[in-house]
Every structure is written in C-alpha cells, then in structure tokens.
Amino acid sequence: MELEFEYGYDLDEQQRIDNEQYENNRKVIRVINDENTPPHNVHKVPKGKNVKELIKNKKPKNWIIDQIAAKSNLVLLAGESGSGKTSLCYAMADAIAKGDLFLNSFQTKKQKVAFIQADESETNCADKLETMGITSDITFYFSDTFEKLTVNELPKFEKLIDEQNYDVVFLDSITTLLTGGRHSFKDAEFAAPLYFLNDIASKNNILIVFTTHLKKPEHGQRKKVTKHDVMGNQSIYASVSDCWSIHKSVEPQFDDHYLFTCLKGRNCQEETFYNLQGNQESYQWFIESAGSGQLTPDEENSCTNKVLFLFYEQNEYLSIKDIANRVPYSEKQVVRVVRNLFKQGKLKRIQRQVTSGRPTYFYGQST
C-alpha cells in the first residue's frame, strides 16, 4: 500500500557506508577533557525509590487509543515492506489529532501530535495525506530536522517535545533514523536510543510510536508474525513497551485482508489480533472483525460498562468467576476487562486464600 525499502535493499552495505562516514566525521572532532576534574555531582549518592513510593506515584493507565496504545510508553509498529504501516500511522495520528475513532472502532483522546518522517519526502508525504483525505492539525518534521536520531540527538528531540508540548510523537522509521552510527541492526547496542526513548515517553507522559520492518519470510510467505520476525537484534523488540505488527494474510477472507497483531504487551493483550481491510484507492483502513474468541472494541466497551455498572449496584468484592456469571461474557474476556479497569484505578483488588495453592483475587469499587 506504500512505497518502502524493497527486499533487495542491502542493509549491511548501507551500514558499511554509514560506519565509514561516521568514522570520517569523528576525525574532525576534537574532544577536550579537563584533567583531574570530576564530573558534576560525581560524589552524590543517588536516592532510590521503594515499592510504596513507586506504586503511590504511578499514574493510572491513560489510553490514547483504547486497547492499542497508552501514554508514557514507546510503541513499535513492525510491518513488511509495502504493508501499509506508514499509512496506518497516518490514520492513527489523524484520529488522535481530532479525537475521532481509529479504524472506526477504537476510541482516542484528542492530543497534540507531531510526526517525524524520515522515510518519505515532503512531496510523497503530501500526496499520501491528500489521497487519505487527512487535513487534521498534525505537525510534520522531515530529514532536515532529524536526519538521524542517535543517542546524541535525543536531547534535541526531548527539547522539541518540551518546547512544543507534544503529547504524541510518531517516528518513521528505525531503518532511516537509527542507522548510520557504529552499530548495525545485528548489534544489541543498536537499540540503545530506543531504551532512552521509552524513558523519555515515561518521564514526559507522552506516547511515542516508532515504525520498523519485519524480516523477509524464509519461505516466501508467513501465516503468523512473532517477535523473531522483527528486523534486527532482539534488543529492538525488548526495548519497547508494546509491539504491534501488520502483515498481509496468506489466507485472505476478503480483498486486501491484513492482520494487526499485538506481539508484546505491557498494555495491549499479547496475541490479540484484528482483521483489517486496506483500500488501494484511498490508503485507508477499516476493521472487519476481531480474532477468534476476542471482543471487538464495541463488545469490549459494552463488557466494561456492564462490569462497572455491576459494582455500582452493589458493594461486595467479587471474583472473576462471580463477575462472569453476572455479565454475558466468558471468564477470559472478563479477565482482560477487569485487569484494565484495575490498572486504570477504577477497581480495587484484594486476595483471599480460598483453597490451598494459588490465592483467588477479588475486585470491588475503587473509592
């Protein structure tokens, strides 16, 4: 659905060229160190935080896109070349900038959005936005602002966020923004900026969405995407809070059938997936259905409202089994809803030793 690096793109050769350029640049930089001058506050003993402080200061989960992405997190979107991950990000950014539904299903919160686009030129980006009918207030930055986003460039990135008060930032993509230093995709150190970005998202209470590629399938096609399919060292996958993938179904049930899957979930539910339909004419996306046994966004919202109303009507603590018996949803579906409500501070949780072995959790109204 979009023009991206083809499978013939030689990452190793590009890395060699970038490394050579990096070393040449280093030769013209003279670093002067003051002898015998210790770094600022080198003797200051850091103060840690105990468990009670961490939990007390923890903010309730703040979904920017329900079930997809929450504030204070770095989210990775991995996709095959030409899978449409950039247009999917444009659709996300548009929905957030307007506070509209994403994929006509997932509720968003209206936020100030920036998009750092290093994979497309201004002309190509404008063409795609026009084709998609996007006119919302999203601020775009191109390679003249951030040619690379190495560790040394992160203070500039954080300054931009602080000065412009952005709530959500999209970065497209790892392939262009992080290559060019001493480390290649295969090195664990390559992911260092991602760990810092996740920390920046947490400290500044913002959402950062970064795109990357999936590896070329070994046998020409893949039925399912796993964490091992994310391009590069596994440190890339490990550095983010949540990881979603988008790839074309090899067993399509309808035209332009794509699978949108949660590969790693600190917030999203791992292995949750949605059947999406793309549109070659407009580059827009639509949700067809949820995976087997899963709730669609509308169904999950209905289940959430029924659970909250259940506790509004009475004051006793209930187990997952008790709750499932009183609302028309399975225990597995209720677990997901109740866990989210607990993380959002809308329900309290206690545990009781009903039988030997694993204790049972009970939930009640949050005061």
JORA-V694720 format. One record per backbone hydrogen bond with DSSP energy under -0.5 kcal/mol. NH is the residue of the N-H (numbers start at 1). CO is the residue of the C=O. E is the energy in kcal/mol with one decimal. If there is no record, write none. Layout:
# JORA-V694720
{{NH/CO/E} {NH/CO/E}}
This chain:
# JORA-V694720
{{4/2/-0.6} {9/6/-2.0} {11/9/-1.1} {14/10/-2.1} {15/11/-2.6} {16/12/-2.2} {17/13/-2.1} {18/14/-2.6} {19/15/-2.8} {20/16/-2.1} {21/17/-2.2} {22/18/-2.5} {23/19/-2.5} {24/20/-2.0} {25/21/-2.2} {26/22/-1.7} {27/23/-1.2} {28/24/-0.6} {28/25/-0.9} {29/26/-1.5} {30/28/-0.6} {31/29/-0.6} {32/30/-0.6} {33/31/-0.6} {35/33/-0.6} {37/34/-1.4} {38/36/-0.7} {42/39/-1.6} {44/41/-1.1} {48/46/-0.6} {54/50/-2.3} {55/51/-2.6} {56/52/-2.5} {57/53/-2.5} {58/54/-0.7} {61/343/-1.5} {63/61/-0.6} {64/69/-2.3} {65/69/-2.5} {66/107/-2.8} {68/65/-2.4} {69/65/-2.0} {71/62/-2.9} {72/206/-1.2} {73/70/-0.5} {73/206/-0.8} {75/73/-0.5} {75/208/-3.2} {76/242/-2.6} {77/210/-2.7} {78/76/-0.6} {78/244/-3.0} {79/212/-1.8} {80/246/-1.0} {83/80/-2.2} {88/84/-2.2} {89/85/-2.1} {90/86/-2.5} {91/87/-2.1} {92/88/-2.1} {93/89/-3.1} {94/90/-2.5} {95/91/-2.2} {96/92/-2.6} {97/93/-2.6} {98/94/-1.4} {99/95/-1.6} {100/95/-2.1} {102/106/-3.1} {104/101/-0.7} {105/102/-1.9} {106/102/-2.7} {107/105/-0.5} {109/64/-1.6} {111/96/-1.6} {113/111/-0.6} {113/137/-0.6} {114/168/-2.4} {115/139/-2.7} {116/170/-3.3} {117/115/-0.8} {117/141/-3.3} {118/116/-0.7} {118/172/-3.2} {119/172/-1.1} {125/121/-2.7} {126/122/-2.6} {127/123/-2.3} {128/124/-2.1} {129/125/-2.6} {130/126/-2.4} {131/127/-2.4} {132/128/-2.3} {133/129/-0.7} {133/130/-0.8} {134/129/-2.5} {135/133/-0.5} {138/136/-1.8} {139/113/-2.0} {140/138/-0.6} {141/115/-2.6} {145/142/-2.6} {146/142/-1.6} {149/177/-3.7} {153/150/-1.0} {154/150/-0.8} {154/151/-0.9} {156/153/-0.6} {157/153/-1.7} {158/154/-3.0} {159/155/-2.4} {160/156/-2.0} {161/157/-1.8} {162/158/-2.4} {163/159/-2.8} {164/160/-2.1} {165/161/-1.3} {166/161/-1.1} {167/112/-2.3} {168/112/-1.9} {169/207/-2.5} {170/114/-2.3} {171/209/-3.0} {172/116/-2.3} {174/211/-2.6} {176/173/-0.6} {177/173/-2.7} {178/174/-2.3} {179/174/-0.6} {181/178/-0.5} {187/184/-1.9} {190/187/-1.1} {191/188/-1.4} {192/189/-1.9} {194/191/-1.0} {195/191/-1.5} {196/192/-1.7} {197/193/-2.5} {198/194/-2.4} {199/195/-1.8} {200/196/-2.6} {201/197/-2.6} {202/198/-1.9} {203/199/-2.9} {204/200/-2.4} {205/201/-0.6} {205/202/-0.6} {206/201/-2.0} {207/167/-2.3} {208/73/-2.3} {209/169/-2.7} {210/75/-2.9} {210/208/-0.5} {211/171/-2.2} {212/77/-2.1} {214/79/-1.4} {215/229/-3.5} {220/217/-1.0} {229/226/-1.9} {230/227/-1.2} {231/213/-2.4} {233/185/-2.9} {236/233/-1.9} {237/233/-0.6} {238/234/-2.4} {239/235/-1.6} {240/237/-0.9} {241/74/-2.2} {242/74/-1.3} {243/264/-2.1} {244/76/-3.2} {245/261/-2.5} {246/78/-2.1} {247/259/-1.6} {249/257/-2.5} {257/254/-0.7} {258/256/-0.5} {258/276/-2.8} {259/247/-3.1} {260/274/-2.5} {261/245/-2.1} {261/259/-0.6} {262/272/-2.8} {263/243/-3.1} {263/261/-0.8} {264/243/-1.6} {266/241/-0.8} {270/268/-0.6} {271/262/-3.1} {272/269/-2.0} {274/260/-2.2} {275/289/-2.8} {276/258/-3.0} {276/274/-0.7} {277/286/-3.2} {278/256/-2.3} {279/284/-0.6} {283/279/-2.9} {286/277/-1.7} {287/103/-0.8} {288/275/-3.4} {288/286/-0.5} {289/275/-1.1} {291/273/-2.0} {294/291/-2.2} {300/296/-2.9} {301/297/-2.3} {302/298/-2.0} {303/299/-2.6} {304/300/-2.6} {305/301/-2.3} {306/302/-2.1} {307/303/-2.3} {308/304/-2.4} {309/305/-2.3} {310/306/-2.0} {311/307/-1.7} {312/308/-1.6} {313/309/-1.7} {314/310/-0.8} {318/363/-2.5} {323/319/-2.5} {324/320/-2.8} {325/321/-1.7} {326/322/-0.7} {326/323/-1.3} {327/323/-1.2} {329/324/-0.5} {329/327/-2.1} {334/330/-2.4} {335/331/-2.6} {336/332/-1.4} {337/333/-1.7} {338/334/-3.1} {339/335/-2.6} {340/336/-1.9} {341/337/-2.1} {342/338/-2.4} {343/339/-2.3} {344/340/-1.7} {345/342/-1.3} {346/341/-2.7} {347/341/-0.9} {348/364/-2.7} {350/362/-2.5} {352/360/-2.7} {354/352/-1.4} {360/352/-2.8} {362/350/-3.0} {363/318/-3.1} {364/348/-1.9} {366/346/-0.9} {367/365/-0.6}}
